[in-house]
Amino acid sequence: MTIATMTFDERYRAIDARDARFDGQFVTAVRSTGIYCRPSCPARTPKPQNVTFYATSAAAHEAGYRACKRCLPEATPGSPQWNLRGDVAARAMRLIADGVVDREGVPALAARLGYSSRHLTRLLTAELGAGPLALARAHRAHTARALLVGTDLPIADVAFAAGFSSVRQFNDTIGEVFALAPGQLRARRGAASRPSGRIELLLPVREPFDAVGLFGWMRAHAVPGVETGDAESFARVIRLDGGPAWFEVRQDAPGRVRLRVELASLKDLSALLSRVRRLFDLDADPTAIDEALARHPELTPLVARIPGVRLPAAIDADEMLLRAMIGQQISVAAARTVMGRLAADLGDPVETTAGPAVLFPTPEAVAERGADVLRGPAARIRAIVGAATALADGSLRLSPGDDSAEQRAALLALPGIGPWTADYVRMRVLGDPDVFLPGDVAARAGAAAAGLPADPAPLTAWAARTAPWRSYLMAHLWYAAPVTQAWRTAPSDRKASA
């Protein structure tokens, strides 16, 4: 059962049971009170005749409801539907979360999706109950609430960091959504001390959450100079619109991770929060994924061993393509070495409180000087430089809002990009949960270890039964492969067992 296909009665049973699994996936608006809540709200269950369910909080806002002060429906993970679905509404939601409306406006969002602004507004209103401006406004309100409650940033700074164009607009929106002034909302937070001089937030996540595997994956793939990782944390620098940024994600208490951020411009914060959530797959529905995969006896032991497996996404689409191409047909360790050398030669150095770092090279830098720095077969170097050139001149554009089939076709049209690379990029950039890579050597080794067919054709046929979760099947197969066992072992543990 998916959220999109749930009936009214099924949703009502979920709120009557106060089922936290559905928090962030829909909201419950109550006509008799004028408020909307998360499904697990501890308040008395309203009568069915007083209830309306909405797919987004923006739709509830547009209908005149305000957020519940008791359950704080904005303080939840986001909906996994926007990755699971590939329709216009889902693509728009991914781009809105990435800040496209705040940076470029509704016309640019519509152009990326291939529609006029008016038609896109009609589509989203019909599907989600709110147009792009209202959806972006709700996203800003969510970010603002997290900053007001989780940081000591001055209220004016919170307004601009959340994406509002003025403090007045910020005050009006917070008042409408939460029925509280920003200062009153901040006053309701706990008394825990908060570090000064940096932004630090707790990000909610649905349990179970395979933090061991996720941080192990990040550590194994970390580009020297750009990224660092250990058994419980991952940090890196990234280039954003307002300048370079540094962030660190660290495992906190169950159900949440801690994010530390340093920014050149506060206006980049909202987009960075969205990208970090996507990078760590924090909005996934692990219960639904695990239940679907565990129905197959061959996968039951894998799911039991690693509940809540996550699929790392991409922090930057252009970078992801170049990294995927560099990593073709070589080991993860060898790819890290090549990318570390590329970053050292072509990246821009930056200083952070964690020490010196290097920004991953831009497509322009790789297009101009990549042939002088990269080593290996001449055909591969030409392909990487050619892809960087296409990204640099705009003939190829990648984003989390792309149509999946169109992105794949555009990638396959480039010299040197085959199905594995195109599909791997689609998996990571779009967060597509249903991509399978039958030619992946590590996945085939994992399939053999799990007692599944190891040859591409029969493995592909078997994997079809796990749709629409084949990307998560890939994650389990990767973790089952002998070559990746070190990803799930802390370096200190490996030394102790040596």
N, C-alpha and C positions, 0 to 999 in steps of 0.2 A: 504494500500500500504506500503510495506517495502522497505528499501534501496536495498536489494538484488534483488528485482523484478522490480525496476524502470527501464524504458526504457531510451534510450538516450534523446528522446524528453522530457520526464518528468523531467529528471535532468536538461536539458537545460532551461526549463521553470522555474525551481527553481532558477538557477543562474540569469536568466533574471529578476526575481522578487526580487533578492537579499534576498532570504528567509533564515533568520538566523536559522530557525529550523533545517536546514541540515548541519550547521557548525559542523565539526568534524566527519561527517558521510561519506563524500567523498571529494575529492579535484578535482579542475578543472585545467588541464594543458593546456597552450596556446602555440601552436607551433611557432607562429609569434614572441613571446616575450621570450620564453624559461623559463617562470616562472609558478608556480602553485599557486592557490588561494583557499580561503574558498568560499563557495557558496554565502555568503553575501558581498563579496568584493565590495567596492563602485566604482571601476574602470569601465570603459565602457565595456559593455558585448561584448566578442569576437564573431567573426563570427563562426557559427557552424562548418564549415569546418576546423577551426583552433583548435578545442577543442577535448581533450581526457579526459575522466573521469577515475580516479583511486580510488580504495577502500582505499588505505593508502598513506600517504606522502612518505613512503619508496619506494613504486612502482614508484612514480613520481621522486624521487631522482635517482633510478636505471635507469630510462629512460632519465636522463640528465637534469631534470628541477630543478630550484631553487625556494626557498620559496619567496613569494611576501613580499616586505618590507612594503607595505602599509597596508595589512589586517592581516599579521602575522597568517597564517593558523595553526601554532602550538599552538597559544594562545586560544584554544577552548576546550570545553569538548571532551572526547573521543567518539568513536563510541559505541552505545548500542548493535551493532550486536554481539560483542564477548560474551555477556551474553545471548542474545536471541538465538544465534545459539549454537549447541552442537557438531558440526563437528570438525575434526582435526584442521582446520585452526583457529577456534575460541578458542579451547582449547590451541593451541600453543600461540595465542596472549595473553591469560590470563597469561600463564606461563612466557612469555617473559617480560610482564609488571611487573611481580613479581620478575624479576631479575635472572631467572634460567640460561639464556645464559651468563650473566655477571659473575655469581658465579661459574657455573659448566660447561659451554660450550655447544656447539650444540649437541655433542654425548649424554650428559645427558638429554637434552630436547627431543631428538629423542627417547631415551630409555623410558622415562616417557610416551610417546605417543605410544610406541610399534612399532616404525619404525627404519630403518637405517637412518643415517644422510643424505646419498645421496637421499634416497627416500623421506624423509621429505622435503628436499630442493626442490625437483621437485614438490611435492604437493603444497607447499606454493607459489612457483614461479608461478605455473599454476593458483592458486586460487587468490592470492593477488598481484602478479606482483613483488614479492621480496622474497628472501630466509630468513632464520632465522637470519643470521648475519646482513643482511641489515635492517631487521625489528628491531633488537635490537639496531643497530646503530642509526636508526631514533628515537627510544625511548630515547636514551641517549641525542640526540640533542634537543629533546623537553624539557627534564629536565634541560639541560644546559641553554637553552634560558630563562626558568622561573627563574633560579637562577641568571643569569646575570642581568636580568631586575628587579627582585624582591628583591634581597639581596645585601649586601655589602661584601659578601665573596670574598677574594682574588681570582683572576682568576685561579690560580693553584688549589685552594681548590674546585672551581666550577668543574674543570675538573674531579677530582677524585670523588667528590660527585655525579656527573652525571653518573659515571660508566666507564669513559675512563681509559685506562691503562697507558697513558702518556699524557703530555701536548702537545706534538707534534701531536699525534693522535687527540686530542681535537681541536687544532687549525685548522688542516686540515679539519676535519668534519664540524666545524662551518663555515669555509670559503666555502666549497662546498655546504652546505645546504642553507645558508643565504646570500652568496656572501658578507660577512662582516667578519672582524676579531672580535674575542671576545670583545676586548676593544671598537670597533666601535658599536657593538650591544648593549653593556652596555650604551654607550653614548647616545643612542636614547631613553632611558627611561625617564620618567617624573622626576621632581625635588623634589618629595615628600620625606620627611625624612624617614629613615629606622632605626629601633632600632639596636644598636650594641650588640654583645654578645649572640645573638640567631638567628636562622633562622626563618624568617617569610615570608609567601607567600600568595598571593591571588589565590584561585582556582576557575576557571570558572565553572558555572553550568547553565544548561538550565532551564529557567522559563517556567511554574510556578514551584515553589519549596516549598514543605510543610515542612518548617523548624520547625514550631511549633510541628508537630507530630513527626518528626525525633528526635529532641532534647528531646521531652517528652518521646519517646520510650527509648532513651539512658539513660535518668535519671531514669526511672522506673526499668531498668534492670541493673543499675550500680552495680558492685561488690564492696562492701566496702573495702577501702584500695588500690584497683587496679584502680578503675574508679571513676570519679566525674562528675556531670552534673547539669545544671540548665536550665532555660527556653531558653537560647540563646547560650549555650556552652556545650561542652563535652570534657573531658580530661582523659588520662589514661597513664599507663606505659606498655611497651611491650618489650619482649625479641627478639632481632634481632641477625644476625650473628656476628656483631661486638661488641655486648654488649647491655645493656639496653638502651631504648629510652623513652622519654616522649613527648607527643604531645597534643595540644589543638586545637579543631576546634570551631570556633565562627562565628555566623551569621554576615555578613558584609553588604555591599550594595546589592540591588537586583541583581541577576545574579552572585553572587560570595560569597564564604565563606573565612574566614581568618584562616590560619594554622600556629601555632607556634610549633617549634620543638627543642628538645634538644637530641643530639645523642652522643653515645660513639665513633662512627666511622662515618665519613662523607660518607663512601662507602655504608652505609645502607639507605641513603636518598632517592634514586630513588625507591627502593622497598617499603619504607614506604609511599611515595607519592601515589604509585599505590594502596597500601592497604587502605589508607584513602579514596581515591576516590571510591573504591569498598565498603568500610564500609558505606559510606554515599550515595551510589548509584548516584554519581554525573554525570555519563555518560548516565543515562536513557533518553529516549525520552518521556517526560511527555505528550506532545501534542498527540502523537500517542496512548499512553496508555489511556489517558482520553477520546479521541474520540471513541476508540473501546469499552470501558466499558460503556460510556454514551449512546451508541446506544440501550441499554437495559433499558426500562422504569423503572424497579425496581431499577436500579443503578444510574439513572440520578440525584436524590437528593443527593446521597452519593458523587458523583463526583463534583457536584456543591458546596457542603459544603467543600470538601477537594480537590481542584485541585492540581495537581502535587504531588500526594502521592508518597513516596519513600519506598523502601524495604531495610532495613538495612542488610548488608552482615556480613561477619566474618573477624575480623582482624587477627585471627590465627585459622587454621583449627582444630588442635588438641584440643585447648582450647574449640572451639565451640562444639565438640562432647561431651566433659566432662560436659560442662554447660547444654547442651540439656538433657543429661541423668540425671543429678542432678535435673533438673526442671520438670521431668516427674511426672505428677499426683499430683503436689503440686502447690501452688500459686506462683506468681512472687515474692512477698515479702518474702515468706518462702525460696524460692530458693536463693534469695540474701543473706539471713542470713546464709544458709548452705555454700554458696560459699565464703562469707566473712570469716567465721570461718576456712574453708579449706585454704584460702590464708594466713590468719594470722599464721596458724600452719605450713604450708608447703611451702609457697612462700618465695622468697628472698627479703629482704628489700633493697630499693634504696632511694637515696636522689635526689630531684629535686628542681628547684627554686620555685616551687609551694608548697614544703614541702615534708615530708617523704611519701613514697608509698611502695607498695608491688607488686612484679611481680607475676602473676598468676602461680600456681605450674606447673612444668613440668610433662609430663606423667610419667617419671621415679620416681619422688617424690611421685606421687599419687599411682603408682604401688607398691612402697616400703612401704609407711606408710599410705596410704589412709584408710585401714581397721581400723587403730587405731584412726583416726580422724573423719571419717564420721559416722553419726548417722542415724538410720532408719531401715527399713526392711533388714534382712541379705541378701536376694536375690538381692536387689538393690545394696547394697554395693559390693557384689561379682561381679555384672555386671559392675559397674563403675571401680573397680580395674582391672577386666579382660580386659576392653577396654583400660585402661591406659597401661596395660602390653603389649597388642598388638601394641599400638602406640610406646611404648618404645623399643620393640625388632624388630620393623620394619615389623612385619607380617601384619600390617595394615598401609597403607600410605594414607593420605588425602591431597588433594591440589586443588586449583581452576582450575587446568587443567585436573581433572579426567573426565572420561566418566560417564555421569549421571547414566545410568543403571548399570554399573559395580560398581560404588561407592555404590549405593543402595543395590546391592546384597551382597557386602562385609560387609556392616553394618548389614544387616538382618541375616548374618551368625553368628554374635556374640550373645552369650547368653544375654538376657535382653534387646535387642534392637528390637522394633517393628516398624511397618510402620510409625507411627507418628514421632518417633525420626529420622528414616532414611530419611524420606522426609523433615523434618524440617532442618536437617543438609545439605541436598542437596540444599534446598532453600537458606540457609545462606552462605555455603562455595562456591558453584558454582555461586551464584547469579542467579539461574535458575528462569526465570520469569513465568514459567508455572507449578508450584507445587500447589496442593490443599490438604488440611488437613481436611478431612470431620469429623474426630473424635475430632477436637479441640473444647474444651468446650466454650472458649470465642468466637470463630468464629461462632459457632452454635447460641450462644446468640445474636451476632450481626446480623446474618441472620434473626432470629426471629424479632428483632427490625426493620429490613429493609423490613419485609413482605415477606421474602423468606422462602422456606422450611427449617425447623430446624433439621430434622432427617437426618442422614448421607447419606443414599442411595438417596433420592430425591434431597438433596442438591448437591451431587456429580453430579447427572444427569443434574441438572440445570446449575451448574458451567461449564460444558463442553462447553457451548455456548460462554464462555468468553475466550477460548484458543486463542492465546498463552499467555494470561495475567492473569492466575489464581492466581499467587503469589500476584499480585497487588489487585485482588479481595479479597484475604485473608487479606491484609492490611486494606482495607476498612471495611471488616467485623469485624476485631479486633477493629478498632476505633469506630464502631457502637455499640459495646457491652457496656452495662451499667458499667461493672466492670473496663473498661479501660478509662472512661471519665476523670479521674484525670491525665492521661498521657498528655492530651492536655491543662491542666490548670497549670499555674505556681504556686508554693507553696504559694507565697504571696497572689495570687488571692483566693486560697482555704481558707486561713485564713480569708481574708476579707469577704468571703461569709458564713463563719461558724456561 
